[in-house]
Amino acid sequence: MYWPSYSIDEVSAYRSAFERDGFVVIENVLSEQEISASQGEVWLYLETKGTVDRRDPNSWGNSHWPKDICRNGGFMGRFPYMRRLYHLDHTLMNQQPQAWRNRENPLIHRVFADLLETEKLWVSLDRYGVMRPGQISSDWMTKCDWLHWDLSPFHFGTSAAGFAPNLDFSRDEICASYGSRRLQGLVAITDCPESVGGFHCVKGFHGERFFRWRSANIEGYGELEDVKSRNFVEVPGEDPMRKEITRVPMRAGSLLVWDSQLPHGNFPNQGKDFRMVQYIKMIPVDDAREFLPILGVDDDRLKEQKWFPPGYEPSALGRKLFGMDPWS
């Protein structure tokens, strides 16, 4: 069974579902060819960064597995914050042409534009994610109770993964003027039934409930040293919201978009197949506040990078989404 999904043309219906639940699944944003090419890039990464052989399950163990794949959620490559993006050879992000094409996919842009009510968006330069089949080895499974925010409920700072920070915008300004909608997303590039793990969240936690939780926890949990200064905030292990977690199984080629106010995470793969996804998020150009597009930043170290692989050139839409050209 898969979570109910909407076609790209059912705009009113998927907007209503998003406002109600805080997330929505849109089907068929990638073609079969795009799905296959994306899977190929994940396998190439595994075989290049590790000593994995896609045809040999005996090579999928920890001794062959790339060490820079996150054990919590299967994120592929190192966290793409700004300092690491001065050295793209550590990420392989610039060597994956289909990942670039997925970031500029007009159907994906259309969904974010519908939900954010503007077509003028910048896209993140984020990663693929991969989870090994836990049915083969339970040692491969990712964290089972992972629930967090990438947007602090206390000071409203948001994780800048895949974007450049706007150093002219302070955390105090973010907190004082909070009100922007922040969305996150992923595209499934394999079928992701519940057996192979995937995205889970506390459905409907955005909006009023998010702010009620903030008020109840800002004194105490929100004052802890390892919590109050972070954008990434774990939900306390004893919080009753954990009993409300909803799992969201998806078909290959589907897009999931969720409100950053939703507590969310990944649950482990206990099946016999791989789970593969690509993370993509977009922000409004006119309300980016604390962020800038990486390719639009005036920085000689970034200009010297070879961002695009041979044979790939960004489309006109891509150039705007990447911050290379202005939105008119």
C-alpha positions as CSV (number, residue, x, y, z in Angstrom):
1,M,0.0,0.0,0.0
2,Y,1.2,3.5,-0.8
3,W,0.2,6.9,0.5
4,P,-2.6,8.5,-1.6
5,S,-1.1,10.7,-4.2
6,Y,-2.2,13.4,-6.6
7,S,-1.6,14.1,-10.3
8,I,0.3,17.3,-11.2
9,D,-3.0,18.8,-12.5
10,E,-5.0,18.3,-9.3
11,V,-3.7,21.6,-7.8
12,S,-6.7,22.4,-5.7
13,A,-6.9,18.9,-4.2
14,Y,-3.2,18.7,-3.4
15,R,-3.1,22.2,-1.9
16,S,-6.0,21.2,0.4
17,A,-4.3,18.0,1.4
18,F,-1.1,19.9,2.2
19,E,-2.9,22.5,4.3
20,R,-4.6,19.7,6.2
21,D,-1.7,17.3,6.7
22,G,1.4,19.4,6.3
23,F,2.6,17.2,3.5
24,V,1.5,15.9,0.2
25,V,2.6,13.3,-2.4
26,I,2.5,14.1,-6.2
27,E,2.8,11.2,-8.6
28,N,4.8,10.8,-11.8
29,V,7.1,13.8,-11.6
30,L,9.9,11.7,-13.0
31,S,9.7,9.5,-16.1
32,E,10.9,5.9,-16.2
33,Q,14.1,7.0,-18.0
34,E,14.7,9.7,-15.4
35,I,14.2,7.2,-12.6
36,S,16.6,4.7,-14.2
37,A,19.3,7.4,-14.7
38,S,18.9,8.6,-11.1
39,Q,19.3,5.0,-9.8
40,G,22.4,4.6,-12.0
41,E,24.0,7.7,-10.3
42,V,23.4,6.2,-6.9
43,W,25.0,2.9,-7.9
44,L,27.9,4.8,-9.5
45,Y,28.5,6.7,-6.2
46,L,28.5,3.5,-4.2
47,E,30.9,1.9,-6.6
48,T,33.2,4.9,-6.8
49,K,33.2,6.0,-3.1
50,G,33.2,2.4,-1.8
51,T,34.0,-1.0,-3.2
52,V,30.4,-2.0,-3.8
53,D,29.3,-4.1,-6.8
54,R,25.6,-3.6,-7.6
55,R,25.4,-7.2,-8.9
56,D,26.9,-8.8,-5.8
57,P,25.0,-8.6,-2.4
58,N,28.2,-9.9,-0.7
59,S,29.8,-6.5,-1.5
60,W,27.0,-4.5,0.2
61,G,28.4,-4.9,3.8
62,N,30.0,-2.3,6.0
63,S,33.5,-3.1,4.9
64,H,32.6,-2.2,1.3
65,W,30.1,0.6,2.0
66,P,31.2,4.2,1.6
67,K,32.0,5.7,5.0
68,D,30.5,9.1,4.2
69,I,26.9,7.8,4.1
70,C,25.0,8.9,7.1
71,R,24.0,6.1,9.5
72,N,20.9,7.9,10.7
73,G,19.0,8.3,7.5
74,G,21.1,7.0,4.7
75,F,22.1,10.4,3.3
76,M,24.7,9.9,0.5
77,G,27.8,12.1,1.0
78,R,28.7,14.7,3.5
79,F,26.2,17.3,4.7
80,P,26.3,20.0,1.9
81,Y,26.8,23.2,4.0
82,M,28.8,26.1,2.6
83,R,32.3,25.2,3.6
84,R,32.1,21.8,2.2
85,L,30.8,23.1,-1.1
86,Y,34.1,24.8,-1.7
87,H,35.5,21.3,-2.3
88,L,33.0,19.5,-4.5
89,D,35.2,16.5,-5.0
90,H,34.2,15.3,-1.5
91,T,30.5,15.3,-2.5
92,L,30.3,14.1,-6.1
93,M,27.3,16.4,-6.4
94,N,28.8,18.2,-9.4
95,Q,29.3,14.9,-11.3
96,Q,25.7,13.7,-11.3
97,P,24.0,15.1,-14.4
98,Q,20.6,13.5,-13.7
99,A,20.5,14.9,-10.2
100,W,21.0,18.4,-11.8
101,R,18.1,17.7,-14.2
102,N,15.9,16.6,-11.3
103,R,16.6,19.9,-9.5
104,E,15.4,21.9,-12.5
105,N,12.5,19.5,-13.4
106,P,9.6,21.8,-14.4
107,L,7.0,19.5,-12.7
108,I,8.8,19.6,-9.4
109,H,9.2,23.4,-9.7
110,R,5.5,23.7,-10.5
111,V,4.4,21.9,-7.3
112,F,6.7,24.0,-5.1
113,A,5.4,27.1,-6.9
114,D,1.8,26.1,-6.3
115,L,2.4,25.5,-2.6
116,L,4.5,28.7,-2.1
117,E,2.3,30.8,-4.4
118,T,5.2,32.1,-6.5
119,E,7.2,30.7,-9.4
120,K,10.3,32.8,-8.4
121,L,12.2,30.1,-6.5
122,W,15.7,29.0,-5.7
123,V,16.5,25.3,-5.4
124,S,18.8,23.5,-2.9
125,L,21.9,21.5,-4.0
126,D,21.3,18.5,-1.9
127,R,22.0,14.8,-2.0
128,Y,20.7,11.4,-2.9
129,G,19.8,9.0,0.0
130,V,20.1,5.2,0.0
131,M,19.1,2.5,2.4
132,R,20.3,-1.1,2.1
133,P,17.9,-4.0,2.4
134,G,17.7,-4.8,6.1
135,Q,16.2,-8.2,5.4
136,I,19.7,-9.3,4.3
137,S,21.4,-7.8,7.4
138,S,19.9,-6.0,10.3
139,D,23.3,-4.4,10.9
140,W,22.6,-2.2,7.8
141,M,19.4,-0.6,9.2
142,T,19.3,3.1,9.9
143,K,18.1,4.8,13.1
144,C,14.6,3.5,14.1
145,D,13.2,6.3,16.1
146,W,14.6,9.3,14.3
147,L,12.3,12.3,14.7
148,H,13.5,15.9,14.3
149,W,13.0,19.4,12.9
150,D,15.3,21.1,10.5
151,L,13.7,24.4,11.6
152,S,14.2,25.2,15.2
153,P,10.9,25.6,17.1
154,F,12.7,28.0,19.4
155,H,14.5,30.6,17.3
156,F,13.2,29.6,13.9
157,G,16.6,29.2,12.2
158,T,16.4,26.7,9.3
159,S,19.0,24.3,8.1
160,A,21.0,25.8,5.3
161,A,21.9,22.5,3.6
162,G,22.2,23.1,-0.1
163,F,22.0,26.9,0.1
164,A,24.4,29.7,1.0
165,P,23.8,31.6,4.2
166,N,22.9,35.3,3.9
167,L,25.4,36.8,6.3
168,D,23.6,40.1,6.3
169,F,20.6,38.5,8.0
170,S,21.0,37.8,11.7
171,R,19.3,35.1,13.8
172,D,17.6,37.8,15.9
173,E,16.0,39.1,12.7
174,I,14.8,35.6,11.8
175,C,13.2,35.2,15.1
176,A,11.6,38.7,15.2
177,S,10.2,38.5,11.7
178,Y,9.2,34.8,11.5
179,G,6.3,33.9,9.3
180,S,7.8,32.5,6.2
181,R,6.8,29.1,4.9
182,R,9.7,26.7,4.6
183,L,9.2,23.5,2.6
184,Q,11.3,20.4,2.2
185,G,11.0,17.6,-0.3
186,L,12.2,14.4,-1.7
187,V,11.7,12.4,-4.9
188,A,11.5,8.6,-4.7
189,I,13.7,6.9,-7.3
190,T,12.7,3.4,-6.3
191,D,9.4,2.1,-5.1
192,C,9.3,2.8,-1.4
193,P,6.7,0.6,0.2
194,E,6.6,0.5,4.0
195,S,8.8,-2.6,4.1
196,V,11.9,-0.8,2.6
197,G,11.7,2.2,5.1
198,G,11.2,5.8,4.3
199,F,9.8,9.1,5.4
200,H,7.6,9.4,8.5
201,C,6.2,12.5,10.3
202,V,3.6,13.7,12.8
203,K,0.8,14.5,10.5
204,G,-0.9,17.9,11.0
205,F,1.7,19.2,13.5
206,H,2.3,22.4,11.4
207,G,0.7,25.7,12.3
208,E,-1.1,26.2,15.6
209,R,0.1,22.9,17.1
210,F,3.8,23.7,16.3
211,F,3.5,27.0,18.2
212,R,1.7,25.5,21.1
213,W,4.5,22.9,21.5
214,R,7.1,25.8,21.3
215,S,5.3,27.7,24.1
216,A,5.2,24.6,26.3
217,N,8.9,23.6,25.8
218,I,10.8,26.9,25.2
219,E,11.6,26.9,29.0
220,G,13.3,23.7,29.8
221,Y,14.1,21.7,26.7
222,G,14.6,24.9,24.6
223,E,17.1,26.2,27.1
224,L,19.5,23.2,26.9
225,E,22.9,24.2,25.5
226,D,22.9,21.6,22.7
227,V,19.4,22.6,21.7
228,K,19.0,26.4,22.0
229,S,21.8,27.2,19.5
230,R,21.0,24.6,16.8
231,N,18.8,24.7,13.7
232,F,18.5,20.9,13.8
233,V,16.4,19.9,16.8
234,E,15.6,16.3,17.9
235,V,12.1,15.6,19.4
236,P,12.6,14.5,23.0
237,G,12.5,10.7,23.3
238,E,9.7,10.8,25.9
239,D,7.4,13.2,23.9
240,P,3.9,11.8,23.4
241,M,3.9,13.0,19.8
242,R,6.0,9.9,19.0
243,K,2.9,7.8,19.4
244,E,1.3,9.7,16.4
245,I,4.0,9.0,13.8
246,T,2.6,8.4,10.3
247,R,4.6,6.5,7.7
248,V,4.5,7.7,4.1
249,P,5.2,4.9,1.5
250,M,5.7,6.2,-2.0
251,R,6.0,4.9,-5.6
252,A,9.1,5.6,-7.7
253,G,8.9,8.9,-9.5
254,S,6.7,10.5,-6.8
255,L,7.5,13.8,-5.1
256,L,6.9,14.3,-1.4
257,V,6.8,17.9,-0.1
258,W,6.4,18.7,3.6
259,D,6.2,21.8,5.8
260,S,9.4,22.3,7.9
261,Q,7.2,22.7,11.0
262,L,6.4,19.0,10.8
263,P,8.5,16.7,13.1
264,H,9.9,14.1,10.6
265,G,12.6,11.6,9.9
266,N,13.3,8.3,8.2
267,F,12.4,4.8,9.5
268,P,14.6,1.8,8.6
269,N,14.6,-0.5,5.7
270,Q,13.5,-4.0,6.8
271,G,12.8,-5.3,3.3
272,K,14.7,-7.1,0.5
273,D,15.1,-4.1,-1.8
274,F,17.1,-0.9,-1.8
275,R,15.4,2.4,-1.0
276,M,16.7,5.4,-3.0
277,V,15.5,9.0,-3.0
278,Q,16.8,12.5,-3.9
279,Y,16.3,15.4,-1.5
280,I,15.1,18.7,-3.1
281,K,13.8,21.9,-1.5
282,M,13.0,25.3,-2.8
283,I,12.6,28.7,-1.3
284,P,10.9,31.9,-2.5
285,V,13.4,34.5,-4.0
286,D,11.3,37.3,-2.5
287,D,11.3,35.7,1.0
288,A,14.6,33.9,1.2
289,R,15.8,36.1,4.1
290,E,18.6,34.0,5.6
291,F,19.6,32.1,2.4
292,L,21.2,32.7,-1.0
293,P,21.6,30.4,-4.0
294,I,25.1,28.9,-4.0
295,L,25.7,29.6,-7.7
296,G,24.5,33.2,-7.3
297,V,27.1,34.0,-4.6
298,D,29.9,36.4,-5.6
299,D,32.8,34.3,-4.3
300,D,35.9,33.5,-6.3
301,R,36.3,30.1,-4.6
302,L,32.9,29.1,-5.9
303,K,33.5,30.5,-9.4
304,E,36.6,28.4,-9.8
305,Q,34.6,25.2,-9.2
306,K,33.6,23.0,-12.1
307,W,29.9,22.7,-11.1
308,F,28.5,20.8,-14.1
309,P,29.6,17.5,-15.6
310,P,30.4,17.1,-19.3
311,G,27.3,16.9,-21.4
312,Y,25.1,18.9,-19.0
313,E,24.1,22.5,-19.3
314,P,21.3,24.0,-17.1
315,S,18.1,24.9,-18.8
316,A,16.7,28.4,-18.8
317,L,14.5,27.4,-15.8
318,G,17.5,25.8,-14.1
319,R,19.7,28.8,-14.5
320,K,17.1,30.8,-12.5
321,L,16.5,28.1,-9.9
322,F,20.3,27.8,-9.4
323,G,20.7,31.6,-9.0
324,M,22.7,32.0,-12.1
325,D,20.2,34.3,-13.8
326,P,17.7,36.7,-12.2
327,W,13.9,36.0,-12.3
328,S,12.3,38.7,-14.4
